[in-house]
Amino acid sequence: LEALAKVLAEKRDIVSDYDTRHDAKEEDLRVIVSRAASSEQTLLSLSDNMQFQKLTQEQKSELLIELAGASALRDVRLDGLGLNAINAEALAQLVGSNRSLT
């Protein structure tokens, strides 16, 4: 049992180390959204963004509405973000504000 406990502890440490490194590599969400809203950026991928996933549905909607002002965007990827019916109006505003989105 001691050997099993040791192996499990080592695996837990490996997973914890991976999570720490992964979070550190992810660019700050506010920086991503601000840059997209204020530049000529044509592609924005928030797919599976951990910071976005942790937001409340209301906060997610606020960020989507902020992105509605990004007129240069042509491709917005929002896979795996936990969006639902609460976010429908914000998504409609994002798509409606820029007809060239794909």
ZIDAQUI-V417236 format. One record per residue. RES is the residue in three letters. SS is DSSP state (h for helix, s for strand, l for the rest). Layout:
RES;SS + RES;SS
This chain:
LEU;l + GLU;h + ALA;h + LEU;h + ALA;h + LYS;h + VAL;h + LEU;h + ALA;h + GLU;h + LYS;h + ARG;h + ASP;h + ILE;h + VAL;h + SER;h + ASP;h + TYR;h + ASP;h + THR;h + ARG;h + HIS;h + ASP;h + ALA;h + LYS;h + GLU;l + GLU;l + ASP;l + LEU;h + ARG;h + VAL;h + ILE;h + VAL;h + SER;h + ARG;h + ALA;h + ALA;h + SER;l + SER;l + GLU;l + GLN;l + THR;l + LEU;s + LEU;s + SER;s + LEU;l + SER;l + ASP;l + ASN;l + MET;h + GLN;h + PHE;h + GLN;h + LYS;l + LEU;l + THR;l + GLN;h + GLU;h + GLN;h + LYS;h + SER;h + GLU;h + LEU;h + LEU;h + ILE;h + GLU;h + LEU;h + ALA;l + GLY;l + ALA;l + SER;l + ALA;l + LEU;l + ARG;l + ASP;s + VAL;s + ARG;s + LEU;l + ASP;l + GLY;l + LEU;l + GLY;l + LEU;l + ASN;l + ALA;h + ILE;h + ASN;h + ALA;h + GLU;h + ALA;h + LEU;h + ALA;h + GLN;h + LEU;h + VAL;h + GLY;h + SER;h + ASN;l + ARG;l + SER;l + LEU;l + THR;l
